[in-house]
Amino acid sequence: MAKKGKYVYDWPRPMVAADAAVFGSFEGKVKLLLVNRKNEPFRGKWALPGGFVNMDEEVEDAVARELEEETGLAGVPLEQIYTFSKCGRDPRGRVFTVTFMGFLTKRRPQVRAGDDAAKASWFDIEKLPKDMAFDHGEVTRFIIRKLKRRKVYTEWIRRHRRRADKPTKLDFCHLE
C-alpha cells in the first residue's frame, strides 16, 4: 500500500485510470503504440497511452480522450480487456486501471505526442522497451497474450504469410 509522501494525500482513496493498448499491422510486423512520459512519476519511461478518469466521465470516454490527447488518434474502436488493481502499481496511491484494446488493420497512422506525453511511437510487440512505467510491462505482456488468441491476429498472420500487405487506407477493426 502506498505510504503518505510525495504523491499520497492525507485522505487517500482509490483512483481509476483507463489505458489503451492500440495495435497495428504495418511493415510486416504487429506493433503496439506507446507514449514516453513527460512528467513524474516515471518521467522518460514508456507506457500505454492513458490516464485518470474524470469524476463526470465514463471510463470508455476517458480512454478515448486520453488516447487522442496523448497520441492524436481518434475514433479507434476499443474493447475493454481487463482491470489491473495490484496494490503499489502507482506511487501516487491506490490506482485501478481499466485496460482497453484496439487493432488497426491498414495504413500506419501518424501519431503525435501531446498532453503529458513527450513522445508517441510504435514498437514491434516482440521488441518492447524493457523498463516500462508503472506495471505496464506486465500489462502489455498480458494484453499481447490476449491479442494472440484473437481472430484478427490469427487472420493477419495467415494473410501476411501468403503475401505482403499492400496498405491502401486507414481501417480500424473490431476485435473478435
C-alpha positions as CSV (number, residue, x, y, z in Angstrom):
1,M,0.0,0.0,0.0
2,A,1.3,3.5,-0.8
3,K,2.5,5.4,2.2
4,K,1.9,9.1,2.8
5,G,4.5,11.1,1.0
6,K,5.1,13.0,-2.2
7,Y,2.1,11.6,-4.2
8,V,-0.2,10.3,-1.4
9,Y,-2.5,12.7,0.4
10,D,-3.9,12.7,4.0
11,W,-7.2,11.0,3.0
12,P,-6.2,8.5,0.3
13,R,-8.9,6.9,-1.7
14,P,-8.8,4.7,-4.8
15,M,-8.4,6.3,-8.2
16,V,-9.4,4.9,-11.6
17,A,-7.3,5.2,-14.7
18,A,-8.0,4.0,-18.3
19,D,-5.2,2.8,-20.6
20,A,-5.3,1.9,-24.3
21,A,-3.3,-0.9,-26.0
22,V,-3.6,0.0,-29.7
23,F,-2.0,-2.5,-32.0
24,G,-1.3,-2.1,-35.7
25,S,-0.1,-4.3,-38.5
26,F,2.4,-2.5,-40.6
27,E,5.8,-3.1,-42.2
28,G,5.2,-6.8,-41.8
29,K,5.0,-6.6,-38.0
30,V,2.4,-6.3,-35.3
31,K,3.2,-3.1,-33.4
32,L,2.0,-1.5,-30.2
33,L,1.6,2.2,-29.7
34,L,3.4,3.6,-26.6
35,V,4.0,7.0,-25.1
36,N,7.1,8.3,-23.4
37,R,6.1,10.1,-20.2
38,K,6.8,13.8,-20.0
39,N,6.1,14.1,-16.2
40,E,6.8,12.3,-13.0
41,P,6.2,9.7,-11.9
42,F,8.3,7.6,-14.4
43,R,9.3,10.6,-16.5
44,G,11.1,9.4,-19.6
45,K,9.7,5.8,-19.4
46,W,7.5,4.2,-22.0
47,A,3.8,3.5,-21.1
48,L,0.5,2.7,-22.6
49,P,-1.5,5.9,-23.5
50,G,-3.9,6.6,-20.7
51,G,-4.7,8.5,-17.6
52,F,-7.2,9.2,-14.9
53,V,-10.9,9.1,-15.3
54,N,-12.6,12.4,-14.5
55,M,-15.4,12.5,-11.9
56,D,-18.0,13.2,-14.6
57,E,-16.7,10.9,-17.3
58,E,-17.5,7.3,-18.3
59,V,-14.4,5.0,-18.4
60,E,-14.9,4.4,-22.2
61,D,-14.9,8.2,-22.8
62,A,-11.8,8.6,-20.6
63,V,-9.7,6.1,-22.6
64,A,-10.7,7.6,-25.9
65,R,-9.9,11.1,-24.6
66,E,-6.6,10.1,-23.2
67,L,-5.6,8.2,-26.4
68,E,-6.4,11.3,-28.5
69,E,-4.8,13.8,-26.1
70,E,-1.5,11.8,-25.9
71,T,-1.2,10.4,-29.5
72,G,-3.6,12.3,-31.7
73,L,-5.5,9.1,-32.6
74,A,-9.3,9.4,-32.6
75,G,-12.1,7.1,-33.5
76,V,-10.3,3.8,-32.7
77,P,-12.8,1.1,-31.7
78,L,-11.6,-0.1,-28.2
79,E,-12.7,-3.1,-26.3
80,Q,-12.4,-3.4,-22.5
81,I,-10.0,-6.2,-21.7
82,Y,-9.1,-6.3,-18.0
83,T,-8.8,-4.3,-14.8
84,F,-5.4,-4.2,-13.1
85,S,-5.6,-3.5,-9.4
86,K,-2.4,-4.7,-7.7
87,C,-1.5,-2.6,-4.7
88,G,1.5,-0.4,-5.2
89,R,1.3,-0.3,-9.0
90,D,1.3,3.5,-8.9
91,P,3.3,5.6,-6.5
92,R,0.6,8.3,-6.4
93,G,-1.7,6.0,-4.4
94,R,-4.2,3.2,-4.9
95,V,-4.9,3.1,-8.6
96,F,-7.1,0.7,-10.6
97,T,-6.6,0.8,-14.4
98,V,-9.2,-0.4,-16.8
99,T,-7.4,-1.5,-20.0
100,F,-8.8,-1.4,-23.5
101,M,-7.5,-2.9,-26.7
102,G,-7.9,-1.8,-30.4
103,F,-6.4,-3.0,-33.6
104,L,-5.6,-1.1,-36.8
105,T,-5.6,-3.2,-39.9
106,K,-4.3,-1.0,-42.6
107,R,-2.0,2.1,-43.1
108,R,0.2,3.2,-40.3
109,P,-1.4,6.4,-38.9
110,Q,0.7,9.4,-37.9
111,V,0.9,9.8,-34.2
112,R,2.0,12.9,-32.3
113,A,2.8,13.3,-28.7
114,G,0.5,15.7,-26.7
115,D,-0.7,16.5,-23.2
116,D,1.6,14.6,-20.8
117,A,3.3,12.5,-23.4
118,A,6.8,13.6,-24.6
119,K,6.8,11.1,-27.5
120,A,4.4,8.7,-29.1
121,S,5.8,5.8,-31.1
122,W,5.0,2.3,-32.5
123,F,7.0,-0.7,-31.1
124,D,7.3,-4.2,-32.5
125,I,5.5,-6.4,-30.0
126,E,8.5,-8.7,-29.9
127,K,10.8,-5.8,-29.0
128,L,9.1,-3.7,-26.4
129,P,11.1,-1.5,-24.0
130,K,12.3,-3.5,-21.0
131,D,11.8,-1.0,-18.2
132,M,8.3,0.5,-18.7
133,A,6.4,2.9,-16.4
134,F,4.1,1.6,-13.6
135,D,3.4,-2.1,-14.2
136,H,2.9,-1.6,-18.0
137,G,5.5,-4.3,-18.9
138,E,3.2,-6.8,-17.1
139,V,0.1,-5.2,-18.5
140,T,1.4,-5.3,-22.1
141,R,2.5,-9.0,-21.8
142,F,-1.0,-9.9,-20.6
143,I,-2.7,-8.0,-23.4
144,I,-0.4,-9.4,-26.1
145,R,-1.2,-12.9,-24.9
146,K,-4.9,-12.0,-25.3
147,L,-4.4,-10.5,-28.7
148,K,-2.6,-13.6,-30.0
149,R,-5.7,-15.6,-29.2
150,R,-7.9,-13.3,-31.3
151,K,-9.2,-13.9,-34.7
152,V,-8.0,-10.6,-36.0
153,Y,-4.4,-11.5,-35.1
154,T,-4.5,-15.1,-36.4
155,E,-6.1,-13.8,-39.7
156,W,-3.3,-11.2,-40.0
157,I,-0.6,-13.8,-39.5
158,R,-2.2,-16.1,-42.1
159,R,-2.7,-13.3,-44.6
160,H,0.9,-12.0,-44.0
161,R,2.4,-15.4,-44.6
162,R,0.6,-15.6,-48.0
163,R,1.6,-12.2,-49.3
164,A,3.0,-8.9,-48.2
165,D,0.2,-6.5,-47.1
166,K,-0.2,-3.6,-49.5
167,P,-1.8,-0.9,-47.4
168,T,-4.3,1.4,-49.1
169,K,-6.3,3.2,-46.4
170,L,-6.6,3.5,-42.7
171,D,-9.0,0.9,-41.4
172,F,-10.0,0.2,-37.8
173,C,-11.5,-3.2,-36.9
174,H,-13.5,-4.5,-34.1
175,L,-11.8,-7.4,-32.3
176,E,-13.5,-10.8,-32.4
